Amino acid sequence: MHLLLNNLLKKGVTKGNSQILSEIELKELESLINKISKNSLNKLGVFNNIIGIDKRIDELLEKIISNQEVKDILLKLLGKNYLLRHVSVRYNTPDDKGLAMHQDSIGEVSLTILLNNQNQGSTFFFPGSQLIPYNKNLAEKVSWNSLKLINLLKFFFISARGKAGSYYYFLNRTWHGRLPGKKNNTNLSLFFAFFPVSANRIDLIK
């Protein structure tokens, strides 16, 4: 865990080492989410809440955040009584245009889990960028931040890729974005977003 934590603080993103869910549980979770997606009366967006929709999904989500490694990392980073902001499923569909690099809220920490095999990944990170001392969203202001240049810039990035069940911790101030979708393939990922109590995010209590 010490190595994981050091790598995370240095690069802003690191890959976890545990097997949080079994292959059977991963397939079950993917199937349940796809079923909800097909049965939804509303057009699904890129991100969708996944809590409180299905009892079995909730049980599997509970198993993820109860994993000992996950609990230890979050406790070290956020302290006791941290806030789970949301758990969302993200669809990186073939027609997804992607999302240029950006930064999220100060103090936010995320855990993302791949629900299917993603050889190239869909989330990318600019390692070490969380250490740039700038309070505003500098990532959105740099002139070279463009998805049109992604093929030139990808050699400087870390991509959240791997087999189903692979997972990554990342600090949300790290510059990150989403790659455009790939033909005939939809990448499914879960995102857990957390805040320390010290962030005082009263607006998220609901």
C-alpha positions, 0 to 999 in steps of 0.5 A: 500500500505504501508504494501505491500511495507514494505513486499516487501522490507523485503522479496523481494516478496509480493502478490498484493491485487487488482483485476486488470482484471475481470474474463472475461478479464482474460479468454479473455487474456488467450484465445488470448495468447493460440491462438497465441501460436497455430498459431506460425510458430516457436517453442515457448520457455519458455518466449515469448514477448507478446507486439505488436502482438495483439491490444486487448492483448495490451489493456489488458496489458495497463490496468494492468500497469494502475492499481492504486496500481501497479502504486503507488508501482512502483513509490515508488520503482523506481521513475518517468519515470521508464523503462518497459523492456519487457512483456513476457508470460511464459509457464510452460509446463508438460515437463518443467525441471524447472530452479534452483535459480538465480538472475537477474539484480541489480535494476530490479523489476518485476510484475508477473500475473497468467493467470490460476489457479496455486495451486502449482505455478511455480515460487518460491522465497527464501524470504529475500535473496535480502538483502544478501550483494553480488554484484555477482550472489551468488544464482548460486554458493551455493552447495544446489542450485539444482532442485533435492533438491526442495522437501526438500527446498520448505518449505523455499520458497514462491511460486507464486501460486493462482487463475487466476488473482493473482499477485506478485511483486518481486525484481529480486535480490531475489533468485528465480527459476522455478519449473518443470512442472506438468503432464497434466497442463501448467501454464501461467504467465505474467512477466512485468520487470521494471528498474529505470532511475538510472539504466542507462540501455541504452542497453535496450532502443531499 
